[in-house]
Amino acid sequence: MRFHFALAGALALAAAAAAPPAGAHHSFAMFDMTKDMTVTGTVRVFQWTNPHSYIQLMVKDAQGRDVEWSMEMGSPMYLYARGWRPSSLKPGMKVSVTIHPLRSGKPGGVVQTVTTADGKEIGRNTK
C-alpha cells in the first residue's frame, strides 16, 4: 500500500514538473493591443498595489471637463525591476501616458510608457 502512495506521489510530481509554465493570470483581451494612444493629465493617485498597480489620471475632455482615466500596470515587483518606485508618481504631477486603450472605449488602458512634463520617461523601456 505504501508503495502505491509513493508511486502516485512520484507520478504527480513528475507530471507537475513536466507541465508548461502558466501564462499571465488574466487576459489582456479587454485592451486593444493593436492601438496605442497617449493621454496627458494630472496624477490623482498612484496605487502601488498587488497584483496590479494603477495610475488614476485626470484628463481634460473636449469640453474642458476632468475625466478620470484608470491605467493598469504590472505588479510592484515587475515595476520595481524596471526602475519604478512607490514614489515615482505623486498626486498633482503632470504626465503623458501611452496606453493600449480599453476596447470598450471607456477612459482607461494598460500602460506602455509614462513621461514626465519635462520629457523624462519613468522606468526603463523594455520594448
C-alpha positions as MATLAB code, in Angstrom:
seq = 'MRFHFALAGALALAAAAAAPPAGAHHSFAMFDMTKDMTVTGTVRVFQWTNPHSYIQLMVKDAQGRDVEWSMEMGSPMYLYARGWRPSSLKPGMKVSVTIHPLRSGKPGGVVQTVTTADGKEIGRNTK';
ca = [
       0.000    0.000    0.000;
       2.831    2.432    0.852;
       4.427    1.640   -2.483;
       1.243    2.692   -4.336;
       1.089    6.036   -2.467;
       4.777    6.663   -3.108;
       4.369    5.790   -6.782;
       1.289    8.016   -7.103;
       3.144   10.883   -5.420;
       6.170   10.462   -7.681;
       3.964   10.406  -10.791;
       2.097   13.541   -9.671;
       5.387   15.348   -9.039;
       6.735   14.294  -12.441;
       3.555   15.465  -14.173;
       3.714   18.846  -12.414;
       7.372   19.294  -13.323;
       6.681   18.452  -16.972;
       3.738   20.863  -17.295;
       4.402   24.072  -19.235;
       4.564   27.247  -17.152;
       1.299   29.099  -16.739;
       0.846   32.393  -18.520;
      -0.448   35.579  -17.004;
      -3.229   35.152  -14.518;
      -5.635   37.073  -16.718;
      -6.069   38.002  -20.320;
      -5.389   41.367  -21.910;
      -8.479   40.851  -24.091;
     -10.107   43.944  -22.573;
      -7.390   46.124  -24.117;
      -6.938   46.870  -27.802;
      -3.326   45.762  -28.142;
      -3.258   46.912  -31.793;
      -3.722   50.578  -30.822;
      -1.550   52.994  -28.912;
      -2.796   56.308  -27.628;
      -1.262   58.949  -25.416;
      -3.207   60.916  -22.839;
      -1.857   63.805  -20.820;
      -3.163   64.845  -17.460;
      -2.607   65.194  -13.738;
      -1.959   62.258  -11.438;
      -4.775   61.893   -8.916;
      -3.272   58.822   -7.260;
      -0.640   56.182   -7.984;
      -1.718   52.855   -6.492;
       1.355   50.681   -5.800;
      -0.648   47.528   -5.095;
      -0.659   43.787   -5.798;
      -1.483   42.153   -8.082;
      -1.513   45.273  -10.307;
      -0.580   48.890   -9.849;
      -2.747   51.683  -11.236;
      -2.436   55.309  -12.220;
      -5.591   57.354  -11.771;
      -5.132   60.270  -14.164;
      -7.348   63.326  -14.515;
      -7.573   64.234  -18.209;
      -9.483   67.158  -19.751;
     -12.106   66.115  -22.291;
     -13.073   68.116  -25.410;
     -15.376   70.311  -23.291;
     -12.636   71.021  -20.742;
     -14.150   68.776  -18.040;
     -11.965   66.491  -15.926;
     -12.367   62.803  -16.743;
     -10.677   60.179  -14.583;
      -8.721   57.554  -16.523;
      -7.768   54.289  -14.849;
      -4.464   52.979  -16.183;
      -3.469   49.412  -15.315;
       0.151   48.447  -14.816;
       2.123   45.372  -13.780;
       2.799   44.211  -10.253;
       5.081   46.228   -7.972;
       7.773   43.544   -8.287;
       7.764   43.907  -12.091;
       7.681   47.709  -11.915;
      10.490   47.803   -9.345;
      12.684   45.751  -11.686;
      12.035   48.365  -14.395;
      13.129   51.237  -12.172;
       9.766   52.300  -10.750;
       9.343   53.118   -7.061;
       6.239   53.828   -4.953;
       7.295   57.495   -5.027;
       7.711   57.651   -8.841;
       4.383   59.451   -9.256;
       2.899   61.956   -6.852;
      -0.587   63.488   -6.844;
      -0.581   66.677   -8.874;
       2.210   65.613  -11.259;
       1.617   66.295  -14.944;
       2.417   63.264  -17.089;
       1.775   61.800  -20.510;
       0.845   58.113  -20.537;
       0.958   55.924  -23.632;
      -1.508   53.060  -23.332;
      -3.252   50.301  -25.191;
      -6.822   51.602  -24.667;
      -9.812   49.682  -23.384;
     -11.801   48.058  -26.201;
     -14.995   49.352  -24.597;
     -13.988   52.969  -25.257;
     -14.138   53.790  -21.558;
     -11.350   56.018  -20.205;
      -8.573   53.572  -19.373;
      -5.995   51.191  -20.676;
      -2.831   49.270  -19.981;
       0.291   51.420  -19.554;
       3.136   51.251  -22.035;
       5.158   54.344  -21.061;
       4.897   57.281  -18.693;
       6.681   60.554  -19.430;
       7.007   63.489  -17.050;
       6.243   67.079  -18.086;
       9.970   67.677  -18.660;
      10.157   64.754  -21.111;
      11.756   62.103  -18.901;
      10.419   58.568  -19.184;
       9.807   56.846  -15.848;
      11.302   53.366  -15.623;
      13.287   51.583  -18.279;
      11.683   50.937  -21.632;
      11.666   47.198  -22.354;
      10.385   47.416  -25.950;
];
